[in-house]
Amino acid sequence: MTSIKKALVVGGGIGGLSAGIALQKAGVDTEVIELQPEFNVYGVGIIQPSNALRALDVLGLADRCMERGSPYGPVKMCTSTGFQVAQVGTPPMGRLPVHNGISRRILHQVLHDGAVANGVALRMGITVAALDNGPDWVNVTFTDGSTGRYDLVVGSDGVYSKIRLLVLGDYKPRYTGQSVWRYAFPRPAELDTGYIFLGRQSKVGLIPMTAETMYMFVVSAEGEDPKIPESELVPRLKALVAEYEAPMVRPFVNQITDPKGVIYRPLETLLLPAPWYKNRVLLIGDAVHATIPQLGQGAGLAIEDAVVLGELVQSADTVPTLLNEFMKRRYDRCKLVVDASNTLGEWEQLEWQGQLPEGANMGALMGKTLGALGAPI
Ligand SMILES: Cc1cc2nc3c(=O)[nH]c(=O)nc-3n(C[C@H](O)[C@H](O)[C@H](O)COP(=O)(O)OP(=O)(O)OC[C@H]3O[C@@H](n4cnc5c(N)ncnc54)[C@H](O)[C@@H]3O)c2cc1C
């Protein structure tokens, strides 16, 4: 057991709330601070593969996610006309399904409630103004003028992390050339699992969120300048989806009507070189390994980071040993996902231009990478 008694987690997203729960469960008095004055999570869903559920199970939250979400099996990969060509997914793990689809808002509520129930102190609308990061403790000055001394600070403040800038330097995520469009719908009865339809210049996913709801994602290449004005979101998304003749996809075209319901986002990637810590500050989640969602793994990796941290607080003798072990257990696994996701994104774009290199086998890369994630963390 390390000497860590008091920790600060910066960022109340999926990774930060998970880290708060994992640390508190490990006996560490933990505060989570969140920049936003209140949570304002956007209203589409997220894919939770079995390895993410396995990590949530350690936090005591997998069952709650499945009750409030929608467990499903492997994703059916189909042509744009609806013909199934393959199926993919992480290996099933014990009683856990291959996937759970869940609304992001509900997931946040589950994590927030879990944090509160475990005794995590949550402070909203506040961040770090300055850090004095010594070998034995971190003195923190907050933006409201208050101060605190912590044995460990965990930066989980996302892809544009301020803690990363303060502690590790100036790293920027890279735009990959692709964007994702998402939209929530009532769930049709025939949506029995997750589906991905492969089009000529895009792909469409249909993902269950609850028994009554689902969301669609569309991945497209939006070129050098991916910004799209709100007035164009609905017509452009409709045009992308209209390419698909699959009977499961067609009915959605006319249901895309609300520009506020279109969650559009250019895709960025970032993998920081090891180590992801300095003295007593450790970075986790998208702050150090932001992956594009080709394998649906970003949030799962952030939750796994939290679980490994919680375990090491209890098993490592010293803080340097903990941090060193953390990197050993996390770096290669996160790199595997970030690299494979980037390759898949590049191959998709080449395929849409009719230039997929010979030997580029997306199904094989997905299967191999997702299969490897069945290994214990
Ligand atoms: C289009 C898209 C689809 C995706 N789909 C999936 C999927 O299906 N499955 C999956 O597993 N992953 C998916 N992901 C990835 C997933 O969303 C991220 O990996 C995950 O949200 C990372 O969590 P995080 O806590 O590290 O960062 P974030 O979710 O970014 O949370 C960071 C938090 O820190 C707060 N914050 C920021 N700055 C500060 C500061 N200075 N001080 C205090 N707080 C701060 C933010 O307000 C936020 O609450 C997807 C990502 C994208 C872009």
The ligand as a MOL file (V3000), in Angstrom:
LIG
                    3D

  0  0  0     0  0            999 V3000
M  V30 BEGIN CTAB
M  V30 COUNTS 53 58 0 0 0
M  V30 BEGIN ATOM
M  V30 1 C -17.3200 10.9960 -32.0480 0
M  V30 2 C -16.8210 10.2030 -30.8770 0
M  V30 3 C -17.4100 8.9910 -30.5590 0
M  V30 4 C -16.9140 8.2260 -29.5110 0
M  V30 5 N -17.5070 7.0340 -29.2320 0
M  V30 6 C -16.9890 6.2530 -28.2490 0
M  V30 7 C -17.5600 5.0000 -27.9660 0
M  V30 8 O -18.5340 4.5910 -28.5960 0
M  V30 9 N -17.0150 4.2570 -26.9600 0
M  V30 10 C -15.9340 4.6980 -26.2410 0
M  V30 11 O -15.4750 3.9820 -25.3400 0
M  V30 12 N -15.4000 5.9030 -26.4720 0
M  V30 13 C -15.8990 6.6860 -27.4560 0
M  V30 14 N -15.3590 7.9200 -27.6890 0
M  V30 15 C -14.2380 8.3950 -26.8500 0
M  V30 16 C -14.7100 8.9120 -25.5080 0
M  V30 17 O -15.7310 9.8660 -25.6420 0
M  V30 18 C -13.5220 9.5290 -24.7790 0
M  V30 19 O -12.4120 8.6670 -24.8780 0
M  V30 20 C -13.8460 9.7680 -23.3150 0
M  V30 21 O -14.8840 10.7080 -23.1830 0
M  V30 22 C -12.5980 10.2710 -22.5940 0
M  V30 23 O -12.9150 10.5760 -21.2650 0
M  V30 24 P -12.0110 11.5790 -20.4270 0
M  V30 25 O -12.6290 11.6150 -19.0780 0
M  V30 26 O -10.5840 11.2300 -20.5930 0
M  V30 27 O -12.1650 12.9850 -21.1680 0
M  V30 28 P -13.4470 13.8850 -21.3830 0
M  V30 29 O -14.6440 13.0470 -21.6600 0
M  V30 30 O -13.0750 14.9100 -22.4050 0
M  V30 31 O -13.6810 14.6000 -19.9860 0
M  V30 32 C -12.8640 15.6370 -19.5620 0
M  V30 33 C -13.5950 16.4240 -18.4760 0
M  V30 34 O -12.6990 17.3700 -17.9290 0
M  V30 35 C -13.3390 18.6480 -17.8950 0
M  V30 36 N -12.2770 19.6310 -17.9960 0
M  V30 37 C -11.6390 20.0750 -19.1140 0
M  V30 38 N -10.6940 20.9520 -18.7810 0
M  V30 39 C -10.7150 21.0730 -17.4320 0
M  V30 40 C -9.9620 21.8090 -16.4990 0
M  V30 41 N -8.9710 22.6180 -16.8950 0
M  V30 42 N -10.2670 21.6690 -15.1980 0
M  V30 43 C -11.2520 20.8550 -14.7670 0
M  V30 44 N -11.9960 20.1280 -15.6100 0
M  V30 45 C -11.7210 20.2270 -16.9210 0
M  V30 46 C -14.3010 18.6330 -19.0670 0
M  V30 47 O -15.3310 19.5990 -18.9010 0
M  V30 48 C -14.8090 17.2020 -18.9950 0
M  V30 49 O -15.8690 17.0590 -18.1050 0
M  V30 50 C -15.8200 8.6950 -28.7460 0
M  V30 51 C -15.2460 9.9240 -29.0370 0
M  V30 52 C -15.7190 10.6760 -30.1120 0
M  V30 53 C -15.0630 11.9730 -30.4330 0
M  V30 END ATOM
M  V30 BEGIN BOND
M  V30 1 1 1 2
M  V30 2 1 2 3
M  V30 3 2 2 52
M  V30 4 2 3 4
M  V30 5 1 4 5
M  V30 6 1 4 50
M  V30 7 2 5 6
M  V30 8 1 6 7
M  V30 9 1 6 13
M  V30 10 2 7 8
M  V30 11 1 7 9
M  V30 12 1 9 10
M  V30 13 2 10 11
M  V30 14 1 10 12
M  V30 15 2 12 13
M  V30 16 1 13 14
M  V30 17 1 14 15
M  V30 18 1 14 50
M  V30 19 1 15 16
M  V30 20 1 16 17
M  V30 21 1 16 18
M  V30 22 1 18 19
M  V30 23 1 18 20
M  V30 24 1 20 21
M  V30 25 1 20 22
M  V30 26 1 22 23
M  V30 27 1 23 24
M  V30 28 2 24 25
M  V30 29 1 24 26
M  V30 30 1 24 27
M  V30 31 1 27 28
M  V30 32 2 28 29
M  V30 33 1 28 30
M  V30 34 1 28 31
M  V30 35 1 31 32
M  V30 36 1 32 33
M  V30 37 1 33 34
M  V30 38 1 33 48
M  V30 39 1 34 35
M  V30 40 1 35 36
M  V30 41 1 35 46
M  V30 42 1 36 37
M  V30 43 1 36 45
M  V30 44 2 37 38
M  V30 45 1 38 39
M  V30 46 1 39 40
M  V30 47 2 39 45
M  V30 48 1 40 41
M  V30 49 2 40 42
M  V30 50 1 42 43
M  V30 51 2 43 44
M  V30 52 1 44 45
M  V30 53 1 46 47
M  V30 54 1 46 48
M  V30 55 1 48 49
M  V30 56 2 50 51
M  V30 57 1 51 52
M  V30 58 1 52 53
M  V30 END BOND
M  V30 END CTAB
M  END
